[in-house]
Amino acid sequence: MHPTPSGLKIKLQHYCGAEIAMGPGKADLLEAIAREGSISGAGRALGMSYRRAWLLVDAMNRCWTEPLVATSTGAPTGAGARLTPFGEDVLAGYRQLQHSAEQACAVAPGSRLIAGLRAEPLVPQRAG
């Protein structure tokens, strides 16, 4: 999630014990898997190693009641990965939650607090 026009950044994470079950990076990885059709392709598209991408997928699949990503190896159609219907639902729900949080930031009572926020910090002054 990028900073909102108000300068506020909210990072939403769902936890499963101490493990992050879903967050912005994992949601991006799921979208890349859906687009690329493989974990390795998704990792490349996001600039991460296959091992890192696989570990994130493994964590997600262990944290939810159903797998979010299904893989196939050596099938007649070839190896690959796809989001399960449950994975598609979790991703859509997470993106909706992000959108709702962004909308809430735009009208939040704390927006008065942010009204005095500078776009960029002042240059530090040297001690005299």
GROMACS elastic network, one bead per residue, 0.5 to 0.9 nm:
[ bonds ]
;  ai    aj funct       b0    kb
    1     4     6  0.83949   500
    1     9     6  0.68806   500
    1    10     6  0.68082   500
    1    11     6  0.63501   500
    1    12     6  0.83894   500
    1    24     6  0.66594   500
    1    98     6  0.74470   500
    1   102     6  0.85767   500
    2     8     6  0.86192   500
    2     9     6  0.62597   500
    2    10     6  0.81388   500
    2    11     6  0.88471   500
    3     6     6  0.75169   500
    3     7     6  0.53704   500
    3     8     6  0.52818   500
    3    10     6  0.75527   500
    3   102     6  0.89703   500
    4     7     6  0.52981   500
    4     8     6  0.54421   500
    4     9     6  0.62393   500
    4    10     6  0.86315   500
    4   102     6  0.67818   500
    4   105     6  0.74820   500
    4   106     6  0.76982   500
    5     8     6  0.74693   500
    5   106     6  0.78086   500
    6     9     6  0.87394   500
    6   105     6  0.75672   500
    6   106     6  0.69416   500
    6   111     6  0.72194   500
    6   114     6  0.65200   500
    6   115     6  0.77333   500
    6   117     6  0.85050   500
    7   114     6  0.74464   500
    7   117     6  0.78387   500
    7   118     6  0.89156   500
    7   119     6  0.77063   500
    8   105     6  0.73485   500
    8   114     6  0.80411   500
    9   102     6  0.85921   500
    9   105     6  0.88696   500
   10    98     6  0.84424   500
   10   101     6  0.74824   500
   10   102     6  0.78206   500
   10   105     6  0.86752   500
   11    23     6  0.75299   500
   11    24     6  0.72284   500
   11    98     6  0.83689   500
   12    22     6  0.82700   500
   12    23     6  0.59348   500
   12    24     6  0.70881   500
   12    94     6  0.85899   500
   12    97     6  0.82991   500
   12    98     6  0.70449   500
   12   101     6  0.86757   500
   13    20     6  0.65068   500
   13    21     6  0.74014   500
   13    22     6  0.56181   500
   13    24     6  0.74180   500
   14    19     6  0.86633   500
   14    20     6  0.59426   500
   14    21     6  0.54069   500
   14    22     6  0.50628   500
   14    23     6  0.64503   500
   15    18     6  0.64749   500
   15    19     6  0.56817   500
   15    21     6  0.51424   500
   15    22     6  0.70843   500
   15    23     6  0.88614   500
   15    63     6  0.83700   500
   16    19     6  0.51869   500
   16    20     6  0.61665   500
   16    21     6  0.56277   500
   16    22     6  0.89329   500
   16    63     6  0.57877   500
   16    64     6  0.81249   500
   17    20     6  0.79763   500
   17    21     6  0.88599   500
   17    63     6  0.87074   500
   19    22     6  0.89978   500
   19    59     6  0.74985   500
   19    60     6  0.89369   500
   19    63     6  0.77727   500
   20    23     6  0.68812   500
   20    26     6  0.89663   500
   20    59     6  0.78745   500
   20    60     6  0.79897   500
   20    63     6  0.83182   500
   21    26     6  0.81856   500
   21    56     6  0.89400   500
   21    59     6  0.67571   500
   21    60     6  0.52644   500
   21    61     6  0.84947   500
   21    62     6  0.84182   500
   21    63     6  0.56183   500
   21    64     6  0.73221   500
   22    25     6  0.79837   500
   22    26     6  0.57489   500
   22    27     6  0.66887   500
   22    60     6  0.69434   500
   22    63     6  0.89289   500
   22    90     6  0.87690   500
   22    91     6  0.86298   500
   22    94     6  0.78531   500
   23    26     6  0.53773   500
   23    27     6  0.61052   500
   23    28     6  0.86369   500
   23    94     6  0.81020   500
   24    27     6  0.51024   500
   24    28     6  0.61812   500
   24    29     6  0.86572   500
   24    94     6  0.86527   500
   24    95     6  0.87196   500
   24    98     6  0.87895   500
   25    28     6  0.50342   500
   25    29     6  0.62078   500
   25    30     6  0.87220   500
   26    30     6  0.62230   500
   26    31     6  0.86706   500
   26    53     6  0.89248   500
   26    56     6  0.68468   500
   26    57     6  0.78923   500
   26    60     6  0.80328   500
   27    30     6  0.50955   500
   27    31     6  0.63267   500
   27    32     6  0.86622   500
   27    91     6  0.61656   500
   27    94     6  0.76067   500
   27    95     6  0.78444   500
   28    31     6  0.51446   500
   28    32     6  0.62209   500
   28    33     6  0.86941   500
   28    46     6  0.82214   500
   29    32     6  0.50011   500
   29    33     6  0.61433   500
   29    34     6  0.86291   500
   29    39     6  0.84311   500
   29    42     6  0.64512   500
   29    43     6  0.73788   500
   29    46     6  0.74516   500
   29    53     6  0.74488   500
   29    56     6  0.83465   500
   29    57     6  0.82756   500
   30    33     6  0.50717   500
   30    34     6  0.62417   500
   30    35     6  0.86178   500
   30    42     6  0.81622   500
   30    57     6  0.82803   500
   30    68     6  0.83146   500
   30    69     6  0.78979   500
   30    82     6  0.86801   500
   30    83     6  0.71251   500
   30    87     6  0.80368   500
   30    88     6  0.84657   500
   30    91     6  0.72959   500
   31    34     6  0.51320   500
   31    35     6  0.62048   500
   31    36     6  0.85785   500
   31    42     6  0.82712   500
   31    83     6  0.86781   500
   31    91     6  0.80523   500
   32    36     6  0.57869   500
   32    37     6  0.79506   500
   32    38     6  0.83998   500
   32    39     6  0.82166   500
   32    41     6  0.78446   500
   32    43     6  0.77971   500
   32    45     6  0.70731   500
   32    46     6  0.76190   500
   33    36     6  0.51656   500
   33    37     6  0.52996   500
   33    38     6  0.54893   500
   33    39     6  0.57740   500
   33    40     6  0.85126   500
   33    41     6  0.73033   500
   33    42     6  0.50027   500
   33    43     6  0.82787   500
   33    69     6  0.83956   500
   33    81     6  0.67107   500
   33    82     6  0.63041   500
   33    83     6  0.72180   500
   34    37     6  0.55833   500
   34    38     6  0.78355   500
   34    42     6  0.83097   500
   34    81     6  0.78770   500
   34    82     6  0.57163   500
   34    83     6  0.60754   500
   34    88     6  0.89632   500
   35    38     6  0.84468   500
   35    41     6  0.89981   500
   35    42     6  0.77289   500
   35    82     6  0.88521   500
   36    39     6  0.78473   500
   36    40     6  0.86463   500
   36    41     6  0.55926   500
   36    42     6  0.57186   500
   36    45     6  0.82048   500
   36    80     6  0.89836   500
   36    81     6  0.85982   500
   36    82     6  0.88394   500
   37    40     6  0.88775   500
   37    41     6  0.71550   500
   37    42     6  0.76212   500
   37    80     6  0.57121   500
   37    81     6  0.53267   500
   37    82     6  0.58484   500
   37    83     6  0.88775   500
   38    41     6  0.52039   500
   38    42     6  0.61021   500
   38    43     6  0.85418   500
   38    71     6  0.80554   500
   38    79     6  0.77401   500
   38    82     6  0.69807   500
   39    42     6  0.50490   500
   39    43     6  0.60652   500
   39    44     6  0.86095   500
   39    50     6  0.68275   500
   39    53     6  0.64518   500
   39    54     6  0.66548   500
   39    57     6  0.82591   500
   39    71     6  0.85577   500
   39    80     6  0.71822   500
   39    81     6  0.61707   500
   39    82     6  0.86137   500
   40    43     6  0.50460   500
   40    44     6  0.62060   500
   40    45     6  0.86090   500
   40    48     6  0.89083   500
   40    49     6  0.75925   500
   40    51     6  0.84987   500
   40    53     6  0.73011   500
   40    54     6  0.80821   500
   40    80     6  0.87125   500
   41    44     6  0.51024   500
   41    45     6  0.61308   500
   41    46     6  0.86494   500
   41    50     6  0.82491   500
   42    45     6  0.50527   500
   42    46     6  0.62639   500
   42    47     6  0.85593   500
   42    48     6  0.84284   500
   42    50     6  0.84354   500
   42    53     6  0.76656   500
   43    46     6  0.51571   500
   43    47     6  0.59625   500
   43    49     6  0.57548   500
   43    50     6  0.56413   500
   43    51     6  0.86490   500
   43    52     6  0.77499   500
   43    53     6  0.55030   500
   43    54     6  0.85062   500
   44    48     6  0.58568   500
   44    49     6  0.68156   500
   44    50     6  0.75438   500
   45    48     6  0.77873   500
   46    49     6  0.88651   500
   48    51     6  0.82440   500
   48    52     6  0.63834   500
   48    53     6  0.66574   500
   49    52     6  0.52369   500
   49    53     6  0.62928   500
   49    54     6  0.85394   500
   50    53     6  0.51024   500
   50    54     6  0.59531   500
   50    55     6  0.85291   500
   51    54     6  0.50570   500
   51    55     6  0.61081   500
   51    56     6  0.86588   500
   52    55     6  0.51559   500
   52    56     6  0.63166   500
   52    57     6  0.87219   500
   53    56     6  0.52135   500
   53    57     6  0.62752   500
   53    58     6  0.86123   500
   54    57     6  0.50774   500
   54    58     6  0.60181   500
   54    59     6  0.85667   500
   55    58     6  0.50044   500
   55    59     6  0.61423   500
   55    60     6  0.86472   500
   56    59     6  0.51287   500
   56    60     6  0.62706   500
   56    61     6  0.86512   500
   57    60     6  0.51168   500
   57    61     6  0.61019   500
   57    62     6  0.85907   500
   57    68     6  0.79412   500
   57    69     6  0.69391   500
   58    61     6  0.51311   500
   58    62     6  0.61655   500
   58    63     6  0.86526   500
   58    67     6  0.89498   500
   58    69     6  0.86984   500
   59    62     6  0.51842   500
   59    63     6  0.61703   500
   59    64     6  0.89235   500
   60    63     6  0.52010   500
   60    64     6  0.64572   500
   60    67     6  0.74002   500
   60    68     6  0.67800   500
   60    69     6  0.83127   500
   61    64     6  0.58900   500
   61    65     6  0.81086   500
   61    66     6  0.68646   500
   61    68     6  0.56459   500
   61    69     6  0.68323   500
   61    70     6  0.89843   500
   62    65     6  0.78285   500
   62    66     6  0.81770   500
   62    67     6  0.72400   500
   63    66     6  0.83812   500
   63    67     6  0.84208   500
   64    67     6  0.64649   500
   64    68     6  0.75727   500
   66    84     6  0.87789   500
   66    86     6  0.68615   500
   66    87     6  0.81617   500
   67    70     6  0.68945   500
   67    83     6  0.85948   500
   67    84     6  0.70033   500
   67    86     6  0.72589   500
   67    87     6  0.68694   500
   68    82     6  0.85615   500
   68    83     6  0.57577   500
   68    84     6  0.54068   500
   68    85     6  0.77204   500
   68    86     6  0.59612   500
   68    88     6  0.73833   500
   68    89     6  0.89271   500
   68    90     6  0.77117   500
   68    91     6  0.87453   500
   69    81     6  0.66250   500
   69    82     6  0.56561   500
   69    84     6  0.55361   500
   69    86     6  0.87607   500
   69    87     6  0.63586   500
   70    80     6  0.84938   500
   70    81     6  0.55693   500
   70    82     6  0.54800   500
   70    83     6  0.61775   500
   70    84     6  0.61399   500
   71    79     6  0.74075   500
   71    80     6  0.57275   500
   71    82     6  0.65554   500
   71    83     6  0.88328   500
   72    75     6  0.64872   500
   72    78     6  0.74907   500
   72    79     6  0.51167   500
   72    80     6  0.54255   500
   72    81     6  0.62916   500
   72    82     6  0.87715   500
   73    78     6  0.65366   500
   73    80     6  0.67253   500
   73    81     6  0.89325   500
   74    77     6  0.77327   500
   74    78     6  0.53283   500
   74    79     6  0.53845   500
   74    80     6  0.89100   500
   75    79     6  0.62925   500
   76    79     6  0.84880   500
   77    80     6  0.87124   500
   82    87     6  0.89785   500
   83    86     6  0.77266   500
   83    87     6  0.52816   500
   83    88     6  0.60203   500
   84    88     6  0.62339   500
   84    89     6  0.86160   500
   85    88     6  0.50646   500
   85    89     6  0.63155   500
   85    90     6  0.87298   500
   86    89     6  0.50314   500
   86    90     6  0.61783   500
   86    91     6  0.85678   500
   87    90     6  0.50933   500
   87    91     6  0.60631   500
   87    92     6  0.84871   500
   88    91     6  0.51613   500
   88    92     6  0.60720   500
   88    93     6  0.85041   500
   89    92     6  0.51309   500
   89    93     6  0.60082   500
   89    94     6  0.84999   500
   90    93     6  0.50926   500
   90    94     6  0.60679   500
   90    95     6  0.86088   500
   91    94     6  0.51190   500
   91    95     6  0.61676   500
   91    96     6  0.85525   500
   92    95     6  0.51851   500
   92    96     6  0.61291   500
   92    97     6  0.86049   500
   93    96     6  0.50718   500
   93    97     6  0.61844   500
   93    98     6  0.86864   500
   94    97     6  0.50229   500
   94    98     6  0.62606   500
   94    99     6  0.86660   500
   95    99     6  0.61876   500
   95   100     6  0.86091   500
   96    99     6  0.50126   500
   96   100     6  0.61136   500
   96   101     6  0.85740   500
   97   100     6  0.50547   500
   97   101     6  0.61681   500
   97   102     6  0.86609   500
   98   101     6  0.51110   500
   98   102     6  0.62640   500
   98   103     6  0.86797   500
   99   102     6  0.51163   500
   99   103     6  0.62413   500
   99   104     6  0.86229   500
  100   103     6  0.50666   500
  100   104     6  0.61155   500
  100   105     6  0.86662   500
  101   105     6  0.62377   500
  101   106     6  0.88235   500
  102   105     6  0.51520   500
  102   106     6  0.65916   500
  103   106     6  0.52541   500
  103   107     6  0.69497   500
  103   108     6  0.86184   500
  104   107     6  0.54624   500
  104   108     6  0.56082   500
  105   108     6  0.50399   500
  105   109     6  0.85826   500
  105   110     6  0.81306   500
  105   111     6  0.74006   500
  106   111     6  0.72441   500
  107   110     6  0.82775   500
  107   111     6  0.67611   500
  108   111     6  0.55012   500
  108   112     6  0.84848   500
  109   112     6  0.65700   500
  109   113     6  0.82022   500
  110   113     6  0.51745   500
  110   114     6  0.66470   500
  110   115     6  0.88849   500
  111   115     6  0.61907   500
  112   115     6  0.50933   500
  112   116     6  0.76450   500
  113   116     6  0.64324   500
  113   117     6  0.77123   500
  114   117     6  0.51402   500
  114   118     6  0.87115   500
  115   118     6  0.84183   500
  117   120     6  0.85291   500
  117   121     6  0.89580   500
  118   121     6  0.63069   500
  118   122     6  0.83791   500
  121   124     6  0.84886   500
  122   125     6  0.86430   500
  125   128     6  0.87811   500
